[in-house]
Each structure stands twice: as C-alpha cells, then as structure tokens.
Amino acid sequence: MIIAIDGPAASGKGTLAKLIARHWGLPCLDTGLLYRAVARDVHARGFRLPDTWSAVALARSLDPSSLDDPGLRSPGTGEWASIVASISEVRAALLDYQRAFAAQPGGAVLDGRDIGTVVCPAADVKIFVTASPEVRARRRFLERQAQSEAVTYERGLADIQRRDARDAVRESAPMRSAADATLLDTSDLDIEAAFDAAVGLIKRKIGQ
Ligand code: C5P
C-alpha cells in the first residue's frame, strides 16, 4: 500500500506520516529532507543560491544516508530548500530515489508537496493535509520557543507565507492537492484527532 501525504509547512503532515507508517508497519520517507540536504550541500560548498548547476550536480550525487542530520530541520535550510526545489533538474534528479522508496515490497508512506501528483500518481491513498497559515505559524512559533530559539510569531508567519507562495507558484511540480486526494484540515485538530481522522479515511479508502 502506498500512502501519499502532501501539504504545506507545519500542516502536521510529517508527524501524521510517521504515525500512519508506524500504525501500518510501513517505511516512511520525509521527501522534504532530500531538498533540505541538497540545500545544505550547496551552502556547505560556499555556493550561492540559486546556483542551478551546482544544485543539480549535488542532487545527482546526494547520499541518502546523510538525511538524519539534525541541522536539516533548521528554518534557514527550509527556506533554501524551497529555492533548490524550484529547479526542475533538481526535482528530476531526486525522483528515482523517491519512486524506488515507494516501490518497496509492502509499500511505503511518503510525505511532501508533489507525492500524489508527480512522485506516486497511482498511490492507493492520497491525503492533502492543510491548516490556516496563522495556525501553522503559531505551531512553529511554539515549537521554536520551546527550543529557546529567538523567534517571533510575525516573522514565522511571514516565512510560512513566503514559502507557501514559492512552493505553490513554481512551474515544476507545484504544491497542490491531487484531484483524487482527500483534504484533511488540521486547523482545529490536535495531533491525536488528526491521526484518528487520517486512519478513518485510509480505512475507508482501502475498504478495511
Ligand atoms: O517539508 P519541508 O518543509 O521539509 O520541505 C522543505 C521544502 O522542500 C519545501 O518548502 C518545498 O519547497 C520542498 N519540497 C518539495 N517537494 C517535496 C518536498 C519538499 O518541493 N516533495
């Protein structure tokens, strides 16, 4: 069973993907980490974004074993990731790895922006997870405050809006819900309620 989970930053899609994968005993890939890793590698070599040529070369030689680097989760890396993710050759270079991950025996859960539309258009279940920008900014603010980072809600909201806009308008694989995806709005749901809703809709979809 392949489960595709797409949606914007801080919608809850990553946490949901991990919980769903654990529930059904499936491997899980956070595809945002691939773009974040390319952005990290471009930066580490002192290139300036957008440096299309080096981003494409680094995407082609990306080592997936470097995806558990905690630095990949930083807000700055997310911003650079959305810049490298708008380069169509970078996206093409990362496609085979994502599709091979999805094709494992038994299936997989993948989360990102274009899983239901481009990476796995034949996925058994597609969920587009969303929440209002204000709710998402509040979640990010509280997470970062808990880690004692110097952040403001307003700055976080502006970052989220800028990243949403860049991800949604790019020419190559823009963030959008697949026509056959089910929308899950988590604005008024905590993670347990969102997980229950997701499990219910997956069971309905696969006829369990
Ligand atoms: O999901 P996350 O915030 O880690 O993703 C970082 C960036 O990577 C996103 O803003 C988006 O531009 C890009 N991305 C993408 N396609 C995916 C996953 C992430 O374009 N499937």
Residues whose N, C-alpha, C, O or C-beta is under 5 A from the ligand:
A	BS01	C5P	A9 T31 G32 L33 Y35 G78 A81 S82 A85 D111 G112 R113 D114 R163 D167
